[in-house]
Amino acid sequence: MVVYYSIFWLLLQEVSTEQYYSELEKLGINVKAKNFLIFQGAVENLSMKTKKELTALFEEGSGSIAFKADYEKCKAELAAAEADLALSYQKKRSNLAGVNKAKLEKKELEGYHKLRDELEHFQLQINLFKIYQCEEIVVHSRKEQEKVREDITANEKSRDQLQRSLDDMKTANLIIPMTRGSMDDIVIQTGSSASSSAAESPIAGGRSVGSSTLPNSQTIYDRDEW
C-alpha cells in the first residue's frame, strides 16, 4: 500500500501544513475556502449548489464566515430590539388611546356638570317664581282681608248708627209695640181718625202714646214685637 503525503517548503525550509496555510492567509489566500486553487469538478459542483449553500460558500471564500457568530449575535439583538420597539410602540398606542379616552370622559364630565348647573339654575328660578307667586297671593289675600274688615267695620258703624237712631226713636215714643199675629188688625190712621185721636189725647208735637201719629199720618210698629 502506497501512502501519499504532502511536504510544504517555505523559503527553502520544510514547514508544517498549518504554518504553510497561515502564511498563505497572510497573503490573502484562503486554502480552506478554495478561493485560490480550483480543483477538478469544482465548477460543476458550484452549479449544483442551492442558494443557501452558495451563500455559505461565498462567506467562506470572503472570510466573513469568521464573523458569523458575531453576526448571529447582533441579528438576535436586533430582533430583540425590534420586538421591544414594537412592544413600546404598542404601549404608546395604548397609552395614547387611554389619554384620548380620558380627555373624552373629561369633556363629557364637564358637559354633565354644565348641564347640571343649568338645571339647578332653572330650578332655582322656578322656585323663586313660585315664591313670588305665593307672596303675591298672600299680599292679595291680605288686601282682600283688609277690605273685608273695612266693610265689616263700616257695617258695624252703620248698624250702631241705626241702633242709636232706633233707640232714639224708642225714647221719643215713635214706635208702638205690637204682638206677633196682630198684623191683620193694624189700621193705618189717616185723615180724620188721626185728627180725632189727636183731639182725644193731645201730646206736644202731634204725637200720642198707644197709637202714635206721625206727621205724615203713618203708624210705625216695633219689629221686635212682630
C-alpha positions as CSV (number, residue, x, y, z in Angstrom):
1,M,0.0,0.0,0.0
2,V,1.4,3.3,-1.0
3,V,0.7,6.3,1.2
4,Y,0.9,9.8,-0.2
5,Y,1.6,12.9,1.9
6,S,2.4,16.5,1.2
7,I,5.6,18.3,2.1
8,F,5.5,22.1,2.3
9,W,8.5,24.3,1.8
10,L,8.8,28.0,2.8
11,L,12.0,29.9,2.0
12,L,13.8,26.7,1.3
13,Q,12.7,25.3,4.7
14,E,10.3,22.5,5.3
15,V,7.3,23.7,7.3
16,S,4.1,22.1,8.6
17,T,0.8,22.3,6.9
18,E,-0.7,24.7,9.5
19,Q,2.3,27.0,9.2
20,Y,2.1,27.0,5.4
21,Y,-1.6,27.7,5.4
22,S,-1.1,30.5,7.9
23,E,1.5,32.2,5.7
24,L,-0.9,31.9,2.7
25,E,-3.7,33.5,4.7
26,K,-1.4,36.4,5.4
27,L,-1.2,36.9,1.7
28,G,-5.0,36.7,1.3
29,I,-5.1,33.2,0.1
30,N,-7.6,31.0,2.0
31,V,-6.9,27.4,1.1
32,K,-9.8,26.1,3.0
33,A,-12.2,28.3,1.1
34,K,-10.7,27.1,-2.1
35,N,-10.6,30.6,-3.5
36,F,-7.2,30.2,-5.0
37,L,-6.9,26.7,-6.2
38,I,-9.7,25.3,-8.3
39,F,-9.8,21.6,-8.3
40,Q,-11.2,19.4,-11.0
41,G,-15.1,19.2,-10.8
42,A,-15.4,22.3,-8.6
43,V,-17.3,24.4,-11.2
44,E,-19.8,21.6,-11.8
45,N,-20.3,21.3,-8.1
46,L,-21.0,25.1,-7.8
47,S,-23.7,24.9,-10.4
48,M,-25.5,22.2,-8.4
49,K,-25.5,24.1,-5.1
50,T,-28.6,25.8,-3.7
51,K,-28.8,29.4,-2.8
52,K,-28.1,28.8,0.8
53,E,-25.1,26.6,0.0
54,L,-23.8,29.2,-2.4
55,T,-24.1,31.9,0.3
56,A,-22.2,29.7,2.7
57,L,-19.5,29.2,0.0
58,F,-19.2,32.9,-0.6
59,E,-19.0,33.6,3.1
60,E,-16.2,31.0,3.4
61,G,-14.4,32.4,0.4
62,S,-14.6,36.0,1.5
63,G,-13.6,35.2,5.0
64,S,-16.8,36.6,6.5
65,I,-17.6,33.2,8.0
66,A,-15.3,34.1,10.8
67,F,-17.8,36.8,11.8
68,K,-20.8,34.6,11.6
69,A,-21.1,34.1,15.3
70,D,-21.0,37.9,15.9
71,Y,-23.4,38.4,13.0
72,E,-25.9,35.9,14.5
73,K,-25.5,37.6,17.9
74,C,-26.1,41.0,16.5
75,K,-29.0,39.7,14.5
76,A,-30.6,38.2,17.6
77,E,-30.0,41.5,19.5
78,L,-31.6,43.4,16.6
79,A,-34.6,41.1,16.6
80,A,-35.0,41.6,20.4
81,A,-34.6,45.4,20.0
82,E,-37.3,45.3,17.2
83,A,-39.6,43.3,19.5
84,D,-39.0,45.7,22.3
85,L,-39.6,48.6,19.9
86,A,-42.9,47.0,18.7
87,L,-43.9,46.4,22.3
88,S,-43.1,50.0,23.3
89,Y,-45.0,51.3,20.2
90,Q,-48.0,49.2,21.2
91,K,-47.8,50.5,24.8
92,K,-47.5,54.0,23.4
93,R,-50.6,53.5,21.3
94,S,-52.5,52.0,24.3
95,N,-51.4,55.0,26.4
96,L,-52.4,57.4,23.7
97,A,-55.8,55.7,23.4
98,G,-56.1,55.9,27.2
99,V,-55.3,59.6,27.1
100,N,-57.8,60.2,24.4
101,K,-60.4,58.3,26.3
102,A,-59.6,60.2,29.5
103,K,-59.9,63.5,27.5
104,L,-63.3,62.4,26.1
105,E,-64.5,61.4,29.6
106,K,-63.3,64.7,31.0
107,K,-65.2,66.6,28.2
108,E,-68.3,64.5,28.9
109,L,-68.0,65.1,32.6
110,E,-67.6,68.9,32.1
111,G,-70.7,68.9,29.8
112,Y,-72.6,67.0,32.5
113,H,-71.5,69.5,35.2
114,K,-72.5,72.3,32.9
115,L,-76.0,70.8,32.3
116,R,-76.4,70.1,36.0
117,D,-75.5,73.7,36.8
118,E,-78.0,75.0,34.2
119,L,-80.7,72.6,35.6
120,E,-80.0,73.9,39.2
121,H,-80.2,77.5,37.9
122,F,-83.5,76.9,36.2
123,Q,-84.9,75.1,39.2
124,L,-83.8,78.0,41.4
125,Q,-85.6,80.4,39.0
126,I,-88.7,78.3,39.1
127,N,-88.7,78.1,42.9
128,L,-88.2,81.9,43.1
129,F,-91.1,82.4,40.7
130,K,-93.3,80.2,42.8
131,I,-92.2,82.1,46.0
132,Y,-93.0,85.3,44.2
133,Q,-96.5,84.0,43.2
134,C,-97.1,82.9,46.8
135,E,-96.1,86.3,48.1
136,E,-98.4,88.0,45.5
137,I,-101.2,85.7,46.7
138,V,-100.5,86.5,50.3
139,V,-100.5,90.2,49.6
140,H,-103.7,90.0,47.6
141,S,-105.3,87.9,50.4
142,R,-104.2,90.4,53.0
143,K,-105.7,93.3,50.9
144,E,-108.9,91.3,50.5
145,Q,-109.0,90.6,54.2
146,E,-108.4,94.3,55.0
147,K,-111.1,95.2,52.6
148,V,-113.5,92.8,54.3
149,R,-112.5,94.1,57.7
150,E,-113.2,97.6,56.5
151,D,-116.6,96.5,55.1
152,I,-117.4,94.8,58.5
153,T,-116.3,97.9,60.3
154,A,-118.5,100.1,58.1
155,N,-121.4,97.7,58.5
156,E,-120.9,97.7,62.3
157,K,-120.8,101.5,62.3
158,S,-124.0,101.6,60.1
159,R,-125.6,99.1,62.4
160,D,-124.6,101.1,65.5
161,Q,-125.9,104.2,63.9
162,L,-129.2,102.6,63.0
163,Q,-129.4,101.1,66.5
164,R,-128.8,104.5,68.1
165,S,-131.4,106.0,65.8
166,L,-133.8,103.2,66.7
167,D,-133.1,103.8,70.4
168,D,-133.7,107.5,69.9
169,M,-137.0,106.7,68.2
170,K,-138.0,104.4,71.0
171,T,-137.1,107.1,73.5
172,A,-139.2,109.6,71.6
173,N,-142.1,107.2,71.6
174,L,-142.2,106.9,67.9
175,I,-142.7,103.1,67.8
176,I,-145.9,101.4,69.0
177,P,-145.4,97.8,70.5
178,M,-147.2,95.1,68.5
179,T,-147.7,91.5,69.3
180,R,-147.0,88.7,66.8
181,G,-150.0,87.7,64.8
182,S,-151.8,91.0,65.0
183,M,-150.6,92.5,61.7
184,D,-154.1,91.9,60.1
185,D,-155.7,94.1,62.8
186,I,-153.4,97.0,62.1
187,V,-155.3,100.1,60.9
188,I,-153.2,102.9,59.5
189,Q,-154.7,106.1,60.8
190,T,-155.0,108.7,58.2
191,G,-157.1,111.8,57.7
192,S,-159.9,112.4,60.2
193,S,-159.0,109.5,62.5
194,A,-155.6,111.0,63.1
195,S,-157.2,114.3,64.0
196,S,-159.7,112.7,66.3
197,S,-157.0,110.7,68.1
198,A,-155.0,113.9,68.4
199,A,-158.1,115.6,69.9
200,E,-158.6,112.9,72.5
201,S,-155.1,112.6,73.7
202,P,-153.1,115.6,72.6
203,I,-149.3,115.4,73.0
204,A,-146.7,118.0,72.1
205,G,-145.7,117.9,68.5
206,G,-148.7,115.9,67.4
207,R,-147.5,112.5,68.9
208,S,-149.7,110.2,71.1
209,V,-148.9,107.2,73.2
210,G,-150.5,103.8,72.3
211,S,-151.4,104.8,68.8
212,S,-148.8,107.3,67.8
213,T,-149.5,109.6,64.9
214,L,-146.6,110.7,62.7
215,P,-146.7,114.0,60.8
216,N,-147.4,112.0,57.6
217,S,-150.3,110.1,59.4
218,Q,-148.4,106.7,59.2
219,T,-148.2,104.4,62.2
220,I,-144.7,102.7,62.9
221,Y,-144.6,99.5,64.9
222,D,-141.7,97.8,66.7
223,R,-140.4,94.9,64.6
224,D,-139.2,93.1,67.7
225,E,-142.8,92.7,68.7
226,W,-144.0,91.2,65.4
